[in-house]
Amino acid sequence: MTAVCAHRLFHAALPGDWAAAQASGLYEISTRGRTLAEEGFVHASYENQVERVVNAFYDDLDELVLLVIDRDALNVEVVDESPTGDPADEHFPHVYGPVAVAAVGEVRTWSRAPGEPWVLPAGPEP
């Protein structure tokens, strides 16, 4: 079982959405096709959840960026919640406000061959 680092949150982003955030200083996309204003929070994952989430919701794309967010650098509330509302189900971090670009400690360019599964890109060596 992979250990979860609760201080690092992950969010898969479309390259254009990330470019817009860099220009404005704030990332305000909740998930693919939905804004923070529409959803109420930004969807995020822990490292051990990323591949499963991306393979489920971005299976028709071949280029993404993976944002590695420093939870402690956020100036907004982060709540671990179950998507179903059942407390017994798996919980995901939900960021209740915009993600400041400065809170994104790492951006990983992420691509795959068409039809292949998404595999978590390696981060820098410690």
C-alpha positions in Angstrom: 0.0 0.0 0.0 1.3 3.5 -0.9 1.7 5.9 1.9 -0.3 9.1 1.6 1.3 12.4 2.2 -1.5 14.6 3.4 0.4 17.8 2.7 0.7 17.2 -1.1 -2.5 17.4 -3.1 -2.7 16.5 -6.8 -4.9 17.9 -9.5 -4.9 17.0 -13.2 -5.4 20.1 -15.4 -5.8 20.8 -19.0 -2.7 22.7 -20.3 -4.8 25.7 -21.4 -6.5 26.0 -18.0 -3.1 26.0 -16.2 -1.7 28.6 -18.6 -4.7 30.8 -17.8 -4.1 30.4 -14.1 -0.4 31.4 -14.5 -1.6 34.6 -16.2 -4.1 35.4 -13.5 -2.3 34.0 -10.4 -5.3 31.8 -9.5 -6.4 28.3 -10.6 -10.2 28.2 -10.6 -11.2 25.0 -12.4 -12.9 22.4 -10.3 -12.6 19.5 -12.7 -12.8 19.0 -16.4 -15.4 21.3 -17.8 -16.5 22.7 -14.5 -15.3 25.9 -12.7 -14.9 26.4 -9.0 -17.9 28.7 -9.1 -20.1 26.0 -10.6 -18.9 23.1 -8.3 -18.1 25.0 -5.1 -14.6 23.5 -4.7 -11.6 22.3 -6.6 -11.4 18.5 -6.9 -8.0 17.1 -5.8 -6.5 13.7 -5.0 -3.8 12.1 -2.9 -1.0 10.5 -4.8 -2.4 7.0 -4.5 -5.7 8.2 -6.1 -4.4 10.1 -9.1 -4.0 7.4 -11.7 -7.5 5.9 -11.0 -9.1 9.4 -11.2 -7.4 10.4 -14.4 -8.0 7.1 -16.1 -11.7 7.5 -15.2 -12.2 11.1 -16.3 -9.5 11.9 -18.8 -9.4 8.7 -20.8 -10.0 10.5 -24.1 -7.1 12.9 -23.7 -3.3 12.3 -24.2 -1.9 15.6 -22.7 -2.3 17.0 -19.2 -0.4 18.8 -16.5 -0.3 17.4 -13.0 -0.3 20.1 -10.4 1.3 19.2 -7.1 -0.2 21.5 -4.5 1.3 22.3 -1.1 -1.8 22.0 1.2 0.0 24.1 3.8 0.5 27.0 1.3 -3.2 27.3 0.5 -5.1 30.1 2.1 -8.4 28.3 1.7 -10.1 25.4 3.5 -9.4 21.8 2.4 -11.9 19.2 3.5 -11.5 15.4 3.0 -14.9 14.2 1.8 -16.5 11.2 0.2 -17.9 11.9 -3.3 -21.0 9.8 -2.3 -21.5 11.5 1.1 -21.1 8.1 2.8 -18.5 8.5 5.5 -17.4 4.8 5.0 -16.4 5.5 1.4 -13.0 6.7 0.2 -12.3 10.4 0.9 -10.8 12.9 -1.5 -9.4 16.4 -0.7 -11.7 19.2 -1.8 -10.2 22.7 -2.0 -12.9 25.3 -1.0 -11.5 28.3 -2.9 -9.1 29.2 -5.7 -5.7 27.6 -5.7 -3.0 30.3 -5.7 -0.4 29.6 -8.4 2.2 30.1 -5.6 0.7 27.1 -3.7 1.6 24.8 -6.7 5.0 23.6 -5.8 5.5 21.4 -8.8 3.9 21.1 -12.3 4.5 17.8 -14.1 3.9 17.7 -17.9 1.9 14.5 -18.4 1.4 12.7 -21.7 0.7 9.2 -22.8 0.5 7.2 -26.0 -3.1 7.1 -27.4 -5.0 4.2 -25.9 -2.5 3.5 -23.1 -3.5 4.0 -19.5 -2.4 7.1 -17.6 0.7 6.3 -15.4 1.7 8.8 -12.7 4.7 10.8 -13.9 7.7 10.7 -11.7 8.5 13.7 -9.6 12.0 15.1 -8.9 14.3 13.0 -6.9 14.4 13.9 -3.2 
